[in-house]
Amino acid sequence: MTPIKKTPTRVPQITEVAHTTPNRANCRRSAIWTDINEHLWRCPLSAPTGRGDANMMLVEQRRPDTLLRVSEKQRYEIDLSNPVPTSSSDVGLQIRTIAPADLAGLASLMLDAYIGTIDYEGEDLDDAMEEVRSFLDDPDSLLDRSYVVEDEGQIVSAVLVSMSQGRPFIGYVMTIPSHKKQGLARLVITHALRRLADDGHERVVLHITDGNTPSENLFRSVGAVHLGS
């Protein structure tokens, strides 16, 4: 999601990164923290996904040959040769695959789920709509391996899966605050993992922001192993 908030809610802890400025074609300008510095860019940690910050870090360019790291994603992997854990959630809600018509519902979910968390960077509903539209329009997105949970017609939890570098990639797992701690995130994740395993995929990749302990615990519970930054 592309942050737009110009007044920072927190000041980033910045440490130097020892490599040169990446190709700007693979980076996107970020408006967050512009009151501090106007040279902040989103750049890929590895190969660019072209979508959100699932594979991104924020960097601040203070000198032409130096990047300063602002935030970082940690890389995790799930081995699908191991049995996929089951979900104990029996909430009586509908679970189904994502459809293009879910644009508005997913955008609303995305914004509600991220506000107030470590991953929230000042986005609004328009940013969320753009992010979801990008996912829905991307030919690498796996809509039939991405799931939502509905409660009386409202999307309350979702997992978004795409292909990245030849492997399934979990880009987003989202649950609205009113439905957290009900096992819904684990439910959509395990549904996706079982289908991906049935398809013959051997591993699933994901990234988690440093300090996002709830996400770390969730994904470790379904077999994710930390591979580093």
C-alpha positions in Angstrom: 0.0 0.0 0.0 1.3 3.4 -0.9 1.4 5.7 2.1 0.2 9.2 1.7 0.3 10.7 5.2 2.6 13.7 5.3 2.7 14.1 9.1 4.5 11.2 10.6 3.0 9.3 13.5 6.4 8.0 14.4 10.0 8.9 13.4 11.8 6.0 11.7 14.9 4.5 13.1 17.3 4.8 10.2 20.5 2.8 9.7 22.8 2.8 6.7 22.7 0.2 4.0 25.9 -0.5 2.2 24.8 -0.5 -1.5 24.1 2.1 -4.1 20.9 3.6 -5.2 18.8 1.0 -7.1 17.3 1.5 -10.5 14.5 4.0 -10.0 12.3 2.0 -12.4 12.1 -0.6 -9.6 11.3 2.0 -6.9 8.3 4.1 -6.0 8.3 7.5 -4.3 6.7 7.4 -0.8 5.1 10.5 0.7 5.4 9.2 4.3 7.8 11.2 6.5 8.2 13.9 3.8 8.2 16.5 6.6 11.4 14.9 7.7 13.1 14.3 4.3 11.8 14.5 0.8 14.0 11.7 -0.6 12.2 8.6 0.6 11.7 5.7 -1.8 10.2 2.2 -1.8 12.7 -0.2 -3.3 12.7 -4.0 -3.7 14.4 -6.3 -1.2 15.0 -8.7 -4.0 13.1 -8.9 -7.3 10.4 -6.3 -7.6 6.8 -7.6 -7.4 5.3 -4.4 -8.7 2.8 -4.5 -5.9 2.6 -3.0 -2.4 5.5 -3.5 0.0 5.2 -7.3 0.2 8.7 -7.5 -1.2 9.8 -4.0 -0.4 11.7 -1.9 2.1 11.7 1.9 2.6 14.9 3.6 1.9 16.0 7.2 2.3 18.4 8.7 -0.1 20.5 11.3 1.7 23.5 11.1 -0.7 23.5 9.9 -4.3 25.5 6.8 -3.5 24.0 5.8 -0.2 20.6 4.4 0.9 19.4 4.5 4.4 17.1 1.7 5.6 13.9 2.7 7.3 12.0 -0.5 7.6 12.6 -4.1 6.5 10.7 -7.2 5.8 11.9 -10.6 7.1 11.7 -13.5 4.7 9.8 -16.7 5.7 9.1 -19.9 3.9 6.6 -22.7 4.4 7.6 -26.3 3.3 4.5 -27.9 1.7 6.0 -31.3 1.8 5.1 -31.3 5.5 1.4 -31.9 6.4 -0.5 -28.6 6.3 -1.9 -27.8 9.8 -5.6 -27.9 10.2 -7.6 -25.0 11.4 -9.7 -25.5 14.6 -11.9 -22.6 13.6 -15.6 -23.5 13.3 -17.2 -20.1 13.0 -20.0 -21.0 10.7 -19.1 -18.3 8.3 -18.7 -18.6 4.5 -15.2 -19.1 3.1 -14.7 -18.8 -0.7 -12.1 -17.8 -3.3 -11.6 -14.2 -4.2 -13.4 -12.7 -7.2 -12.9 -9.4 -9.1 -16.2 -8.2 -7.7 -14.5 -8.2 -4.2 -12.6 -5.0 -5.0 -14.5 -2.7 -2.6 -14.9 -5.2 0.1 -11.2 -6.1 0.1 -10.2 -2.5 0.1 -12.3 -1.8 3.1 -11.0 -4.8 4.9 -7.4 -3.9 4.1 -7.7 -0.4 5.5 -9.6 -1.5 8.6 -7.2 -4.4 9.3 -4.0 -2.3 9.0 -5.0 1.0 10.8 -3.1 1.1 14.1 -0.7 -1.7 13.3 3.0 -1.7 12.7 2.3 -2.0 8.9 0.0 1.1 8.7 1.7 4.0 7.0 -1.1 6.6 6.7 -3.0 5.0 3.8 -6.6 5.9 3.0 -9.4 4.1 1.2 -8.3 5.2 -2.2 -4.8 3.8 -1.6 -6.3 0.5 -0.5 -8.5 0.4 -3.6 -5.5 1.0 -5.8 -3.6 -1.8 -4.0 -6.4 -4.3 -4.3 -7.1 -3.4 -7.9 -3.4 -3.9 -8.7 -3.6 -7.4 -7.2 -6.8 -8.3 -9.0 -5.5 -7.1 -12.3 -2.1 -8.8 -12.0 -1.8 -12.0 -14.1 0.5 -13.5 -11.5 -2.2 -13.2 -8.8 -3.8 -16.6 -7.8 -7.4 -15.6 -7.3 -8.5 -19.2 -7.1 -5.9 -19.8 -4.3 -6.8 -16.6 -2.4 -9.6 -16.8 0.1 -12.0 -14.6 1.9 -14.3 -15.2 4.9 -17.7 -13.4 4.8 -20.0 -12.6 7.7 -23.5 -11.5 6.5 -22.1 -10.4 3.2 -19.1 -8.5 4.6 -15.6 -9.6 3.9 -14.0 -9.9 7.4 -10.8 -11.9 6.6 -8.7 -12.7 3.6 -5.4 -14.1 2.3 -4.0 -12.8 -1.0 -1.7 -15.2 -2.9 0.3 -14.6 -6.1 3.3 -16.1 -7.9 6.7 -14.5 -7.4 9.9 -15.8 -8.8 8.3 -19.1 -9.6 6.8 -19.7 -6.2 3.5 -18.9 -4.4 3.8 -15.8 -2.4 1.5 -14.7 0.4 1.3 -11.0 0.1 -1.5 -10.1 2.5 -3.4 -11.7 5.4 -6.1 -9.4 6.8 -8.8 -9.6 9.4 -11.0 -6.7 10.6 -10.5 -5.9 14.4 -14.1 -7.1 15.3 -13.3 -10.6 14.1 -9.7 -11.0 15.3 -8.8 -13.8 17.7 -11.4 -16.1 16.1 -8.9 -18.2 14.0 -10.0 -16.6 10.7 -6.5 -15.7 9.5 -5.3 -19.2 10.2 -8.4 -20.6 8.4 -7.8 -18.7 5.2 -4.1 -19.4 5.3 -4.5 -23.2 5.7 -7.2 -23.3 3.0 -4.7 -21.6 0.6 -1.8 -23.9 1.7 -3.8 -27.1 1.1 -4.8 -26.0 -2.4 -1.2 -25.0 -3.2 0.1 -28.3 -1.9 -2.5 -30.1 -4.0 -1.3 -28.2 -7.0 2.2 -29.6 -6.5 3.9 -26.6 -5.1 6.7 -27.4 -2.7 7.2 -24.1 -0.9 5.4 -20.9 -0.2 7.2 -17.6 0.5 6.1 -14.6 2.6 7.6 -11.5 4.2 6.8 -10.1 7.6 7.7 -6.6 8.9 10.3 -6.5 11.7 8.4 -6.3 15.0 5.1 -7.7 13.8 4.9 -10.4 16.5 1.3 -11.4 15.9 2.1 -12.2 12.2 5.3 -14.0 13.2 3.4 -16.2 15.7 0.6 -16.9 13.2 2.8 -18.0 10.4 5.1 -20.1 12.7 2.0 -21.9 13.8 1.4 -23.1 10.2 5.0 -24.1 9.7 6.8 -20.9 8.5 10.5 -20.8 9.0 12.5 -17.6 9.2 15.1 -17.3 6.5 16.5 -13.9 7.3 16.1 -10.4 5.8 
